[in-house]
Amino acid sequence: MRIAIVTDAWDPQINGVVTTLRALVLGLEALGHQVTVLHPGQFATRPCPGYPGIALALRPAKPLRKALQALDPQAVHIATEGPLGWAARHHCLREGLAFTTAFHTRFPEILHAATRLPTSWGYALLRHFHRPSSGVLVPTRGVQDLLARRGFPNLRLWTHGVDTRLFQHAAQMHPHPLTEGLMRPVALYVGRVSYEKNIAAFLALDTPGSKVVCGVGPVEEDLRQRFPHVRWIGILPRPELARLYAAADVLVFPSRSDTFGLVMLEAMACGTPVAAYPVVGPDEVVADNQGGCLHEDLRQAFFGALATPRSAARARALEFGWERTASLFASHLVPVQAADRGHRVVTPASQTR
């Protein structure tokens, strides 16, 4: 099957959406599909307000339309709700083409954290964006329930996966130069250093040992000044990140607004248990404390995670393989000429080779 994936999140951005989509493309190609990604690097761009490291496509409607017409895809998936996503949505509706979409990020909560804009406004806009979609792919049942309560139609469950070969199990913590000299236990945060991640809740914890932050973002300088005792190490290549996970005693995931939290799976795959709040995302990834500890008191979650066997964290991560994830995604795609936009079409890989 010829698949076009339209996304506003792609290299050189570093975040869970990009990681998920890159792995998805490899998984789909392994199943015999022909995948083309349309992303900001192929268009004129401008920096995203408040996130200068993220480039957004500038007036992409016409060039995107030409690109889609040249590709003549059999299925179109719109992964994000940015300028490219809106342009692809407009093109498909104008041409009468069916398409699927995905809900990766809780933008209403992000906007509320940054600007105090009511979340109801943001969800109203996203509901409008996704309404004509033949299937809105969501990563957890918690997100599915959240969007169903807000009136989103055609929701389809599509969980994410982790590369368990790259993120290998470490039965014991492995030393790493970036954690050298730090007191144990080492508590790690990995992700964007941004408004919605609630990182201060982690950094302010009264816990023994040391804290490490891996990532960059718009609130980094402020947090560096407020928490000078923290070791800040910026961005690492993914193989090096795997080594860092293995060097940590616990990954602390303080976000209350992520839809999934891929870094939790990566840490657990390395045997590093997770401490998080019992909210949408962690409640299904960590799953009843199988891969760490969930608690409304993040300090209690920290100590609970330390008591979790590293083998248990790894075992939980092994339940999220990318082969199954890619197959599930393909089963949710619809032919662009599908008459019934609510119908789900399953296409065996053997028929697409």
NUFIVEX-155493 format. One record per atom (N, C-alpha, C): residue in three letters; x, y, z. Coordinates in steps of 0.001 Angstrom, whole numbers, padded with zeros to 6 digits, always signed. Layout:
BEGIN
ALAXYZ...
***
This chain:
BEGIN
MET+000847-001198+000000MET+000000+000000+000000MET+000884+001250+000000ARG+000541+002218-000833ARG+001246+003503-000839ARG+000617+004399+000242ILE+001402+004740+001241ILE+000905+005495+002395ILE+001609+006841+002462ALA+000830+007901+002581ALA+001381+009238+002824ALA+001106+009606+004278ILE+002164+009943+005012ILE+002031+010413+006383ILE+002412+011883+006406VAL+001495+012716+006828VAL+001731+014160+006891VAL+001941+014536+008360THR+003068+015185+008654THR+003382+015501+010042THR+004116+016835+010159ASP+003762+017585+011169ASP+004494+018817+011510ASP+005657+018533+012448ALA+005780+017309+012919ALA+006858+016904+013820ALA+007756+015900+013114TRP+008999+016288+012868TRP+009960+015408+012188TRP+011353+015925+012476ASP+012355+015196+012020ASP+013738+015637+012198ASP+013920+017070+011714PRO+014719+017892+012374PRO+015601+017549+013502PRO+014949+017700+014881GLN+013624+017823+014945GLN+012976+017864+016252GLN+013265+016567+017017ILE+013350+016700+018325ILE+013577+015538+019184ILE+012452+015491+020203ASN+011521+014587+019993ASN+010418+014420+020929ASN+009770+013063+020686GLY+008808+012723+021533GLY+008189+011412+021439GLY+007425+011187+020153VAL+006819+012248+019599VAL+006063+012096+018356VAL+007006+011726+017210VAL+008128+012417+017114VAL+009092+012120+016052VAL+009633+010698+016205THR+010005+010336+017422THR+010516+008986+017674THR+009488+007938+017274THR+008235+008157+017644THR+007164+007216+017314THR+006975+007094+015806LEU+006944+008231+015106LEU+006704+008200+013663LEU+007867+007569+012903ARG+009082+007832+013327ARG+010242+007227+012657ARG+010191+005702+012790ALA+009888+005235+014005ALA+009788+003789+014213ALA+008614+003206+013436LEU+007531+003958+013352LEU+006365+003494+012606LEU+006700+003301+011134VAL+007404+004251+010546VAL+007763+004148+009125VAL+008587+002886+008878LEU+009560+002633+009736LEU+010379+001424+009582LEU+009531+000172+009714GLY+008598+000191+010677GLY+007738-000961+010866GLY+006821-001206+009687LEU+006267-000141+009114LEU+005389-000280+007952LEU+006165-000775+006734GLU+007370-000255+006556GLU+008186-000704+005420GLU+008558-002174+005567ALA+008803-002607+006802ALA+009108-004021+007026ALA+007920-004910+006685LEU+006723-004353+006751LEU+005514-005099+006390LEU+005227-005057+004891GLY+006047-004331+004139GLY+005883-004281+002692GLY+005190-003053+002165HIS+004872-002087+003018HIS+004208-000865+002571HIS+005230+000150+002046GLN+004784+000987+001149GLN+005600+002085+000616GLN+005152+003361+001320VAL+006033+003948+002123VAL+005660+005072+002980VAL+006428+006327+002569THR+005704+007435+002408THR+006305+008749+002157THR+005867+009688+003271VAL+006828+010357+003871VAL+006546+011304+004950VAL+006655+012721+004402LEU+005625+013505+004566LEU+005631+014918+004200LEU+005788+015705+005482HIS+006878+016471+005590HIS+007254+017086+006860HIS+007786+018501+006631PRO+007984+019286+007688PRO+008376+020704+007521PRO+009677+020916+006751GLY+010604+019965+006805GLY+011869+020133+006104GLY+011740+020238+004601GLN+010567+019908+004061GLN+010341+019980+002623GLN+009646+021268+002201PHE+009429+022187+003153PHE+008683+023416+002884PHE+009419+024605+003493ALA+009027+025806+003067ALA+009497+027008+003749ALA+008955+026979+005175THR+009755+027428+006143THR+009353+027316+007541THR+009594+028610+008311ARG+009016+028653+009503ARG+009275+029716+010456ARG+009311+029072+011839PRO+010007+029699+012812PRO+010070+029121+014161PRO+008697+029147+014834CYS+008422+028115+015604CYS+007177+028051+016352CYS+007236+029041+017519PRO+006234+029907+017686PRO+006236+030849+018808PRO+006362+030122+020143GLY+007333+030544+020947GLY+007551+029927+022240GLY+008420+028693+022208TYR+008628+028116+021010TYR+009457+026926+020841TYR+010388+027145+019647PRO+011415+027970+019793PRO+012250+028333+018640PRO+012950+027151+017986GLY+013091+026022+018679GLY+013729+024857+018090GLY+012818+024047+017203ILE+011539+024448+017102ILE+010571+023723+016274ILE+010207+024583+015072ALA+010368+024044+013868ALA+010044+024768+012641ALA+008660+024371+012159LEU+007866+025376+011786LEU+006534+025135+011243LEU+006488+025525+009771ALA+005794+024740+008979ALA+005682+025037+007552ALA+004941+026359+007353LEU+005434+027165+006413LEU+004863+028486+006136LEU+004063+028421+004834ARG+002756+028695+004927ARG+001842+028670+003770ARG+002045+027398+002931PRO+001797+026234+003522PRO+002114+024976+002826PRO+001012+024447+001913ALA-000153+025096+001859ALA-001312+024490+001191ALA-001018+024087-000251LYS-000511+025026-001055LYS-000307+024734-002477LYS+000781+023690-002694PRO+001976+023847-002109PRO+002995+022812-002345PRO+002613+021450-001777LEU+001869+021427-000670LEU+001449+020144-000129LEU+000450+019472-001057ARG-000454+020259-001613ARG-001424+019701-002559ARG-000715+019073-003755LYS+000271+019769-004291LYS+001016+019231-005425LYS+001746+017949-005038ALA+002311+017925-003831ALA+003046+016735-003382ALA+002116+015538-003252LEU+000940+015748-002680LEU-000006+014651-002525LEU-000532+014169-003880GLN-000779+015092-004783GLN-001243+014697-006109GLN-000177+013879-006841ALA+001086+014268-006688ALA+002167+013528-007343ALA+002344+012133-006731LEU+002139+012031-005424LEU+002300+010744-004754LEU+001171+009777-005089ASP-000031+010315-005258ASP-001211+009496-005503ASP-001302+008352-004490PRO-001332+008675-003196PRO-001310+007617-002180PRO-002620+006845-002134GLN-002529+005616-001655GLN-003726+004802-001443GLN-004332+005048-000064ALA-003530+005596+000845ALA-004015+005947+002179ALA-003263+007186+002647VAL-003980+008076+003322VAL-003385+009294+003869VAL-003606+009310+005378HIS-002523+009537+006102HIS-002614+009674+007558HIS-002049+011033+007956ILE-002844+011815+008671ILE-002434+013138+009143ILE-002074+012999+010616ALA-000787+013115+010922ALA-000299+012775+012259ALA-000408+013913+013266THR-000455+015164+012794THR-000414+016303+013707THR-001408+017371+013272GLU-001687+018281+014201GLU-002684+019321+013947GLU-002045+020688+013686GLY-000816+020696+013124GLY-000138+021941+012796GLY-000457+022409+011392PRO+000322+023358+010863PRO+000036+023903+009529PRO-000043+022841+008431LEU+000856+021857+008453LEU+000793+020805+007442LEU-000437+019932+007640GLY-000766+019660+008895GLY-001955+018866+009167GLY-003222+019531+008670TRP-003350+020839+008925TRP-004532+021566+008453TRP-004571+021627+006925ALA-003400+021824+006306ALA-003359+021883+004839ALA-003753+020536+004231ALA-003279+019430+004818ALA-003628+018109+004315ALA-005117+017830+004518ARG-005640+018233+005666ARG-007070+018065+005936ARG-007895+018804+004889HIS-007520+020053+004599HIS-008249+020861+003619HIS-008211+020209+002244HIS-007037+019725+001846HIS-006899+019094+000533HIS-007780+017844+000436CYS-007734+017002+001460CYS-008517+015765+001411CYS-010009+016049+001368LEU-010462+017022+002147LEU-011888+017348+002143LEU-012310+017928+000791ARG-011466+018767+000220ARG-011799+019367-001073ARG-011865+018326-002178GLU-010984+017323-002094GLU-010930+016294-003135GLU-011814+015097-002823GLY-012478+015104-001670GLY-013325+013981-001298GLY-012553+012731-000935LEU-011365+012898-000349LEU-010521+011762+000013LEU-010687+011425+001488ALA-010813+010169+001789ALA-010856+009729+003180ALA-009441+009747+003761PHE-009338+009934+005059PHE-008032+009989+005723PHE-008202+009630+007192THR-007091+009281+007821THR-007073+009077+009265THR-006211+010162+009902THR-006402+010346+011211THR-005618+011314+011975THR-005145+010642+013258ALA-004323+011355+014022ALA-003846+010834+015302ALA-003874+011948+016342PHE-004070+011553+017576PHE-004019+012488+018698PHE-002796+012116+019531HIS-001696+012829+019291HIS-000434+012546+019979HIS-000219+013433+021195THR-000720+014666+021138THR-000325+015673+022122THR-001541+016412+022655ARG-001579+016615+023952ARG-002682+017350+024570ARG-002382+018848+024521PHE-002497+019405+023302PHE-002192+020818+023101PHE-003047+021750+023962PRO-004319+021453+024218PRO-005090+022373+025073PRO-004461+022567+026451GLU-003911+021492+027023GLU-003252+021618+028319GLU-001941+022389+028197ILE-001231+022200+027087ILE+000013+022937+026873ILE-000268+024431+026747LEU-001272+024788+025957LEU-001634+026196+025796LEU-002113+026793+027115HIS-002839+026003+027885HIS-003309+026496+029177HIS-002135+026766+030113ALA-001152+025853+030108ALA+000017+026034+030971ALA+000823+027257+030570ALA+000880+027534+029268ALA+001710+028650+028786ALA+000977+029979+028773THR-000350+029951+028492THR-001075+031219+028279THR-002334+031353+029128ARG-002703+030283+029864ARG-003945+030236+030651ARG-005194+030219+029779LEU-005056+029936+028501LEU-006209+029805+027617LEU-007055+028627+028097PRO-008377+028771+028211PRO-009217+027666+028686PRO-009039+026409+027833THR-008903+025276+028490THR-008709+024034+027736THR-009918+023715+026864SER-011107+024167+027256SER-012304+023887+026456SER-012196+024500+025068TRP-011537+025649+024959TRP-011360+026281+023649TRP-010459+025419+022771GLY-009364+024959+023353GLY-008444+024130+022586GLY-009083+022831+022125TYR-009862+022199+023001TYR-010508+020946+022611TYR-011588+021172+021561ALA-012244+022309+021596ALA-013231+022616+020563ALA-012571+022700+019189LEU-011395+023333+019138LEU-010674+023442+017869LEU-010209+022068+017391LEU-009657+021264+018296LEU-009179+019939+017901LEU-010336+019017+017512ARG-011454+019149+018183ARG-012629+018349+017811ARG-013060+018675+016382HIS-013002+019970+016025HIS-013321+020381+014659HIS-012314+019788+013685PHE-011041+019801+014046PHE-009998+019275+013162PHE-010228+017788+012878HIS-010526+017016+013905HIS-010595+015558+013764HIS-011966+015046+013329ARG-012989+015891+013339ARG-014349+015413+013070ARG-014474+014664+011736PRO-013884+015136+010630PRO-014063+014409+009361PRO-013149+013201+009200SER-012297+012920+010180SER-011369+011798+010072SER-012107+010464+010094SER-011649+009516+009275SER-012227+008168+009281SER-011831+007385+010517GLY-010763+007807+011168GLY-010317+007159+012401GLY-009318+008037+013108VAL-009600+008373+014362VAL-008691+009185+015172VAL-007897+008225+016048LEU-006620+008052+015768LEU-005796+007078+016474LEU-005307+007671+017795VAL-005534+006949+018887VAL-005161+007415+020227VAL-004287+006362+020892PRO-003334+006768+021761PRO-002345+005819+022265PRO-002771+004987+023462THR-003779+005434+024215THR-004198+004685+025404THR-005714+004746+025548ARG-006239+003827+026350ARG-007681+003844+026630ARG-008056+005087+027432GLY-007129+005560+028250GLY-007404+006772+029002GLY-007629+007969+028093VAL-006797+008120+027065VAL-006977+009200+026098VAL-008255+008973+025298GLN-008532+007732+024962GLN-009762+007416+024232GLN-010986+007853+025045ASP-010990+007558+026327ASP-012117+007940+027188ASP-012205+009462+027325LEU-011052+010112+027465LEU-011013+011569+027593LEU-011637+012237+026368LEU-011231+011795+025179LEU-011736+012409+023950LEU-013194+012035+023696ALA-013579+010825+024070ALA-014984+010426+023900ALA-015891+011327+024736ARG-015458+011642+025946ARG-016254+012528+026802ARG-016367+013922+026210ARG-015388+014304+025414ARG-015385+015636+024795ARG-015982+015621+023393GLY-016579+014516+022999GLY-017331+014483+021751GLY-016535+014175+020504PHE-015329+013607+020617PHE-014547+013240+019436PHE-015100+011948+018845PRO-015312+011908+017516PRO-015855+010695+016876PRO-014758+009760+016385ASN-015159+008539+016031ASN-014301+007587+015303ASN-012951+007334+015976LEU-012944+007155+017283LEU-011697+006932+018012LEU-011230+005499+017830ARG-009920+005320+017577ARG-009326+004003+017372ARG-008093+003874+018265LEU-008018+002781+019014LEU-006896+002577+019917LEU-005677+002098+019139TRP-004566+002804+019289TRP-003306+002448+018632TRP-002160+002718+019610THR-001744+001696+020329THR-000683+001882+021300THR+000664+002020+020599HIS+001635+002614+021292HIS+002963+002812+020732HIS+003900+001693+021189GLY+005120+001710+020663GLY+006072+000649+020967GLY+007443+001192+021322VAL+008362+000272+021614VAL+009722+000642+021986VAL+010679-000329+021304ASP+011838+000182+020916ASP+012878-000628+020297ASP+013654-001336+021407THR+013282-002573+021689THR+013911-003292+022797THR+015305-003800+022455ARG+015714-003681+021193ARG+017094-004024+020842ARG+018030-002861+021113LEU+017567-001646+020831LEU+018381-000477+021154LEU+018415-000239+022660PHE+017237-000315+023287PHE+017146-000090+024728PHE+017181-001455+025411GLN+018406-001912+025667GLN+018624-003257+026165GLN+018581-003304+027684HIS+018236-004486+028182HIS+018084-004670+029622HIS+019432-004602+030330ALA+019474-003830+031407ALA+020639-003776+032276ALA+020209-004254+033656ALA+020581-005490+034002ALA+020153-006058+035276ALA+020697-005261+036456GLN+021866-004649+036253GLN+022451-003764+037252GLN+022740-002417+036591MET+022729-001341+037392MET+023045-000034+036828MET+024443-000047+036216HIS+024558+000449+034987HIS+025843+000540+034326HIS+026423+001940+034548PRO+027691+002053+034882PRO+028268+003401+035041PRO+028264+004162+033726HIS+028143+005467+033817HIS+028147+006328+032643HIS+028940+007582+032980PRO+029773+008078+032071PRO+030572+009278+032368PRO+029734+010467+032814LEU+028504+010598+032299LEU+027688+011757+032636LEU+027081+011668+034028THR+027128+010497+034654THR+026652+010366+036032THR+027802+010115+037005GLU+029021+010203+036506GLU+030193+009943+037335GLU+030250+010931+038504GLY+030489+010411+039680GLY+030627+011252+040864GLY+029325+011614+041544LEU+028201+011242+040956LEU+026911+011579+041553LEU+026558+010590+042659MET+025923+011104+043698MET+025452+010248+044777MET+024264+009416+044311ARG+024210+008178+044753ARG+023086+007306+044472ARG+022017+007499+045538PRO+020760+007244+045141PRO+020270+006849+043819PRO+020219+008023+042847VAL+020387+007729+041554VAL+020311+008733+040502VAL+018900+008727+039921ALA+018218+009877+040041ALA+016877+010043+039480ALA+016997+010837+038190LEU+016419+010328+037113LEU+016589+010888+035776LEU+015271+011403+035233TYR+015326+012566+034571TYR+014208+013042+033751TYR+014699+013131+032313VAL+013909+012641+031358VAL+014237+012728+029934VAL+013038+013317+029206GLY+013281+014355+028415GLY+012194+014947+027634GLY+012413+016433+027431ARG+011455+017067+026768ARG+011532+018512+026569ARG+011404+019227+027896VAL+012194+020291+028010VAL+012158+021094+029238VAL+011196+022246+028947SER+009916+021956+029070SER+008893+022907+028648SER+007798+023023+029700TYR+006900+023984+029457TYR+005901+024385+030445TYR+005076+023211+030956GLU+004606+022398+030011GLU+003596+021397+030355GLU+004155+020160+031019LYS+005476+020025+031094LYS+006078+018791+031604LYS+006126+018733+033133ASN+005841+019846+033804ASN+005760+019840+035273ASN+007075+019406+035911ILE+008193+019796+035305ILE+009502+019301+035746ILE+009862+019791+037140ALA+009402+020981+037512ALA+009726+021514+038833ALA+009234+020595+039946ALA+008141+019881+039708ALA+007639+018953+040723ALA+008664+017862+041010PHE+009412+017454+040005PHE+010495+016484+040177PHE+011708+017124+040835LEU+012129+018273+040328LEU+013355+018886+040808LEU+013256+019345+042250ALA+012048+019659+042706ALA+011855+020131+044078ALA+011682+018996+045084LEU+011664+017754+044632LEU+011454+016631+045550LEU+012576+016536+046582ASP+012191+016272+047801ASP+013155+016036+048879ASP+013448+014544+048918THR+014417+014134+048117THR+014774+012727+048011THR+016291+012579+048095PRO+016764+011416+048527PRO+018215+011200+048581PRO+018803+011061+047189GLY+020133+011182+047119GLY+020821+010975+045856GLY+020900+012208+044986SER+020855+011997+043677SER+021104+013062+042698SER+020001+013089+041651LYS+019886+014253+041019LYS+018902+014436+039948LYS+019622+014831+038666VAL+019164+014245+037542VAL+019752+014492+036226VAL+018621+014821+035257VAL+018828+015848+034428VAL+017862+016216+033402VAL+018519+016082+032036CYS+017894+015306+031153CYS+018368+015121+029781CYS+017325+015710+028848GLY+017644+016843+028236GLY+016703+017508+027345GLY+016931+019005+027347VAL+016278+019689+026436VAL+016354+021147+026342VAL+014941+021670+026108GLY+014777+022982+026283GLY+013470+023565+026047GLY+013347+024967+026595PRO+012179+025578+026422PRO+012015+027005+026707PRO+012092+027405+028169VAL+011925+026477+029117VAL+012013+026863+030535VAL+013304+026369+031170GLU+014240+025931+030352GLU+015473+025356+030876GLU+016274+026372+031693GLU+016458+027575+031171GLU+017297+028556+031868GLU+016717+028911+033231ASP+015416+029081+033284ASP+014768+029389+034559ASP+014965+028257+035563LEU+014791+027020+035129LEU+014943+025889+036031LEU+016402+025694+036447ARG+017332+025966+035544ARG+018755+025883+035902ARG+019083+026831+037054GLN+018542+028018+037009GLN+018808+028994+038059GLN+018139+028608+039371ARG+016950+028034+039286ARG+016218+027667+040496ARG+016763+026396+041142PHE+017351+025507+040320PHE+017817+024222+040841PHE+019263+023976+040398PRO+020207+024708+040967PRO+021611+024601+040524PRO+022264+023273+040879HIS+021665+022512+041811HIS+022249+021238+042221HIS+021979+020124+041220VAL+021143+020369+040241VAL+020781+019359+039245VAL+021860+019278+038171ARG+022115+018083+037668ARG+023053+017926+036545ARG+022258+018001+035242TRP+022578+019010+034428TRP+021882+019240+033161TRP+022804+018782+032030ILE+022301+017897+031170ILE+023198+017314+030166ILE+022700+017479+028737GLY+021636+018225+028507GLY+021208+018508+027146GLY+020672+017286+026424ILE+020916+017232+025126ILE+020385+016166+024274ILE+021483+015156+023949LEU+021120+013894+023927LEU+022061+012826+023608LEU+021591+012041+022385PRO+022526+011492+021600PRO+022127+010531+020554PRO+021431+009339+021211ARG+020553+008692+020466ARG+019733+007644+021082ARG+020537+006472+021641PRO+021591+006005+020997PRO+022379+004940+021638PRO+022988+005393+022969GLU+023406+006658+023026GLU+023965+007180+024273GLU+022872+007360+025325LEU+021671+007720+024862LEU+020542+007847+025782LEU+020230+006497+026421ALA+020308+005430+025647ALA+020070+004098+026197ALA+021058+003802+027323ARG+022298+004193+027147ARG+023306+003992+028190ARG+022991+004827+029427LEU+022467+006033+029212LEU+022120+006878+030346LEU+020965+006290+031141TYR+019931+005786+030438TYR+018836+005111+031138TYR+019386+004001+032039ALA+020301+003212+031484ALA+020834+002070+032219ALA+021667+002500+033418ALA+022135+003746+033423ALA+022950+004257+034529ALA+022108+004867+035635ALA+020810+005003+035421ALA+019935+005635+036405ALA+019257+004581+037281ASP+018940+004974+038507ASP+018207+004095+039411ASP+016706+004169+039174VAL+016239+005348+038734VAL+014808+005533+038519VAL+014599+006659+037516LEU+013598+006524+036662LEU+013168+007612+035791LEU+011952+008261+036443VAL+012006+009563+036645VAL+010862+010284+037191VAL+010157+010986+036044PHE+008862+010716+035913PHE+008041+011271+034831PHE+006953+012122+035485PRO+007201+013439+035639PRO+006278+014270+036417PRO+005105+014847+035637SER+005035+014609+034334SER+003978+015208+033521SER+002610+014663+033892ARG+001626+015550+033862ARG+000235+015160+034045ARG-000562+015314+032747SER+000093+015707+031648SER-000644+016033+030428SER-000182+015276+029189ASP+000792+014376+029298ASP+001219+013596+028132ASP+000160+012560+027783THR+000074+012231+026505THR-000877+011215+026079THR-000319+009801+026256PHE+001010+009668+026271PHE+001603+008334+026379PHE+002850+008370+027262GLY+003909+009017+026803GLY+005152+009065+027566GLY+006113+007981+027130LEU+006621+008088+025896LEU+007479+007056+025331LEU+008751+006854+026149VAL+009258+007916+026774VAL+010501+007784+027554VAL+010339+006778+028684MET+009125+006627+029186MET+008915+005622+030235MET+009193+004224+029714LEU+008687+003923+028516LEU+008942+002606+027922LEU+010434+002400+027660GLU+011106+003438+027178GLU+012536+003314+026893GLU+013314+003002+028169ALA+013004+003729+029246ALA+013681+003476+030516ALA+013386+002067+031019MET+012125+001660+030982MET+011744+000339+031462MET+012412-000759+030638ALA+012564-000531+029327ALA+013237-001521+028481ALA+014681-001736+028921CYS+015295-000689+029486CYS+016660-000794+030009CYS+016685-001329+031439GLY+015511-001593+031996GLY+015429-002099+033353GLY+015292-001023+034409THR+015154+000230+033997THR+015044+001335+034940THR+013574+001605+035250PRO+013148+001423+036497PRO+011736+001611+036841PRO+011338+003079+036815VAL+010025+003314+036749VAL+009476+004657+036549VAL+008678+005090+037771ALA+008858+006354+038153ALA+008025+007003+039162ALA+007183+008058+038463ALA+005868+008014+038652ALA+004987+008939+037948ALA+003680+009088+038713TYR+002891+010061+038273TYR+001558+010243+038825TYR+000602+009227+038194PRO-000460+008836+038890PRO-001439+007902+038319PRO-002433+008611+037415VAL-001950+009077+036255VAL-002759+009847+035312VAL-002712+009166+033950VAL-003485+009695+032991VAL-003502+009159+031635VAL-002080+009106+031084GLY-001711+007998+030524GLY-000352+007756+030028GLY+000345+006790+030958PRO+000877+007283+032087PRO+001532+006372+033027PRO+000635+005254+033540ASP-000674+005528+033674ASP-001545+004493+034232ASP-001615+003260+033353GLU-001328+003389+032048GLU-001328+002227+031166GLU+000066+001757+030801VAL+001038+002662+030783VAL+002413+002259+030466VAL+003026+001535+031663VAL+002971+002162+032823VAL+003520+001546+034035VAL+002565+000464+034546ALA+001269+000673+034358ALA+000239-000361+034537ALA+000248-001014+035909ASP-000476-000415+036834ASP-000635-001013+038166ASP+000702-001348+038796ASN+001636-000431+038626ASN+002961-000534+039261ASN+003799-001706+038747GLN+003483-002220+037543GLN+004291-003309+036998GLN+005679-002833+036581GLY+005769-001600+036069GLY+007053-001110+035589GLY+007662-000035+036464GLY+007126+000145+037660GLY+007607+001184+038560GLY+006565+001445+039618CYS+006309+002718+039912CYS+005323+003048+040934CYS+004574+004322+040561LEU+003257+004285+040694LEU+002397+005438+040473LEU+001823+005876+041817HIS+001893+007184+042076HIS+001353+007692+043343HIS+001104+009181+043192GLU+000037+009677+043832GLU-000245+011112+043800GLU+000818+011919+044531ASP+001529+011290+045438ASP+002698+011892+046080ASP+003918+011414+045298LEU+004511+012292+044501LEU+005606+011877+043621LEU+006804+011362+044419ARG+006966+011843+045623ARG+008052+011340+046481ARG+007803+009878+046836GLN+006560+009528+047148GLN+006238+008132+047427GLN+006419+007273+046177ALA+006077+007831+045021ALA+006292+007098+043772ALA+007780+006835+043551PHE+008617+007807+043904PHE+010072+007658+043776PHE+010565+006459+044585PHE+010166+006388+045856PHE+010638+005290+046701PHE+010027+003958+046259GLY+008783+003997+045792GLY+008174+002771+045285GLY+008875+002249+044052ALA+009277+003158+043173ALA+009984+002744+041962ALA+011342+002143+042302LEU+012026+002722+043284LEU+013324+002176+043690LEU+013201+000737+044171ALA+012047+000388+044713ALA+011844-000969+045215ALA+011388-001935+044125THR+011163-001442+042917THR+010704-002288+041810THR+011884-003023+041184PRO+011839-004327+041034PRO+012937-005053+040386PRO+013142-004583+038946ARG+014376-004449+038546ARG+014662-004016+037175ARG+014134-005035+036164SER+014110-006283+036532SER+013587-007312+035626SER+012092-007119+035385ALA+011362-006618+036393ALA+009930-006381+036228ALA+009677-005223+035269ALA+010513-004177+035361ALA+010381-003046+034435ALA+010624-003500+033003ARG+011651-004308+032802ARG+011956-004822+031466ARG+010819-005693+030946ALA+010284-006553+031789ALA+009208-007442+031366ALA+007999-006653+030897ARG+007680-005572+031585ARG+006540-004755+031165ARG+006814-004115+029809ALA+008020-003612+029579ALA+008350-002967+028307ALA+008261-003945+027143LEU+008561-005214+027386LEU+008542-006201+026314LEU+007132-006434+025766GLU+006115-005952+026465GLU+004747-006093+025979GLU+004421-005087+024873PHE+005356-004158+024604PHE+005131-003106+023614PHE+006123-003265+022463GLY+005870-004205+021564GLY+006757-004430+020427GLY+006305-003647+019200TRP+007257-003207+018364TRP+006912-002362+017221TRP+006276-003126+016067GLU+006539-004411+015945GLU+005906-005166+014845GLU+004393-005162+015022ARG+003947-005433+016235ARG+002505-005415+016510ARG+001946-004008+016339THR+002699-002998+016778THR+002233-001620+016699THR+002047-001181+015246ALA+003003-001521+014377ALA+002901-001145+012963ALA+001736-001860+012292SER+001531-003135+012616SER+000414-003882+012030SER-000921-003285+012454LEU-001015-002901+013714LEU-002254-002300+014209LEU-002528-000981+013509PHE-001489-000171+013326PHE-001646+001095+012613PHE-002177+000843+011203ALA-001569-000093+010492ALA-001988-000390+009115ALA-003445-000843+009065SER-003893-001550+010091SER-005267-002039+010096SER-006273-000901+010246HIS-005836+000237+010769HIS-006734+001374+010951HIS-006794+002293+009720LEU-005891+002120+008775LEU-005896+002971+007589LEU-007124+002702+006725VAL-007531+003705+005954VAL-008669+003558+005040VAL-008232+003963+003635PRO-008787+003322+002619PRO-008502+003757+001244PRO-008977+005190+001051VAL-008236+005966+000284VAL-008596+007381+000103VAL-009967+007534-000546GLN-010399+006537-001277GLN-011702+006612-001931GLN-012784+005864-001169ALA-012540+005541+000117ALA-013528+004801+000904ALA-014826+005574+000978ALA-015932+004883+000721ALA-017231+005551+000760ALA-017699+005767+002182ASP-017408+004797+003063ASP-017850+004892+004452ASP-016685+005322+005304ARG-016669+006561+005738ARG-015521+007087+006468ARG-015418+006561+007890GLY-016433+005931+008367GLY-016342+005350+009696GLY-015900+003899+009670HIS-015683+003360+008470HIS-015356+001939+008342HIS-013851+001730+008469ARG-013471+000683+009179ARG-012073+000358+009358ARG-011691-000750+008396VAL-010634-000529+007638VAL-010223-001492+006625VAL-008943-002178+007064VAL-008937-003491+007096VAL-007749-004244+007456VAL-007122-004779+006190THR-005853-004440+005964THR-005149-004889+004766THR-003975-005754+005178PRO-004045-007059+005020PRO-002909-007926+005371PRO-001661-007511+004617ALA-000502-007612+005288ALA+000742-007208+004650ALA+001006-007998+003381SER+000569-009259+003371SER+000831-010103+002203SER+000140-009577+000954GLN-000898-008764+001108GLN-001606-008217-000045GLN-001036-006891-000507THR-000023-006376+000199THR+000500-005063-000138THR+001904-005134-000729ARG+002423-006321-000854ARG+003796-006451-001340ARG+003869-006345-002857
***
